[in-house]
Amino acid sequence: MSTNQLQLARALDLPSRTAMLNREHSVQQFWYNNDDLITDAWKEWEASEIDASTFTLDDSLLDKNLREAVQQAWEDPSKEHLVKALLEEVAPDVFQFQFFNPERLAVLRGYLEQVWNSNIPMRPPYGIVLNRRGAMLDKRSEGYLAAPSFQAFYNEMLNTYMRPISRLLFPEIMGYDTQTFGFSIYYDPSTDASIRPHTDASAVTLNINLNLPGEEFTGSELDFYDQANGKVIQLGFKAGTAMIHRGNVPHAAKPITSGDRTNFVLWLFGDRGRLPAQGAQRPEIEAKERWTTPVTTPDGYAPF
């Protein structure tokens, strides 16, 4: 790998905001033509500009109780009840739990600040193009955050934690959880303040807050719509907490009115975007089947 890939990537002219919002062909062509250059630039950036001893991304950043319970369940699936005990159902098919250790989140946020300031082109999720801190996280997405240590951490979150927890809560998604997708999103009153009611093109969604303790914000609650009785349940995030829910649960982000909020949003779905049928029955599945990793090749399909 040439040692000037980072310099070349930083010199690229990004497509215009208008072109990205309109999803013009030239935008996809930009990412396709520069894919290898940008991927190599992330490797060079991480090797030359990131202090690995300061910004170590591993499971020590996660909540201790969650980490220990998940580890025990992987070793002995019959102990998965230790994981379930940490998950609180706060709305129908919506569970909340502590994902990150708030006191260790500064490591991840510090790393991400270096990412945002790297000047390496990244593609924000469509619809939040103003968003400086919006990034695609999965290799299937053009312009994704290809830094090697981040990719290892991202895949650990999905494979070690999200997938078995999803199967524990929603057994009907088994077989519709082979593929992964992820992005970061940043809410700020002056740019991207809210998201209208929608469902996700996922079998399961994991929404993880990255705010540090003391990084307060107002507004930006999540509204979940209970289709059975028409009620709206409003929920908020605390530092390092997560919500996990079926993708077909309608939800919206209320406007943020002060401060800012940063989240990772991770999805699981089946090959080529396949999802469980609406109202699919929940089968009986043995614990040992849940605590496995699918032997599946990423298929390249990206929802957006």
Beta strands, then each sheet from edge to edge (+ up, - down):
strand 1: 88-91
strand 2: 94-98
strand 3: 135-136
strand 4: 179-187
strand 5: 195-198
strand 6: 204-209
strand 7: 218-219
strand 8: 222-225
strand 9: 232-235
strand 10: 241-246
strand 11: 251-253
strand 12: 256-258
strand 13: 261-269
sheet 1: 1+ 2- 10+ 6- 13+ 4- 3+
sheet 2: 5+ 11- 8+ 9-
sheet 3: 7+ 12-
end
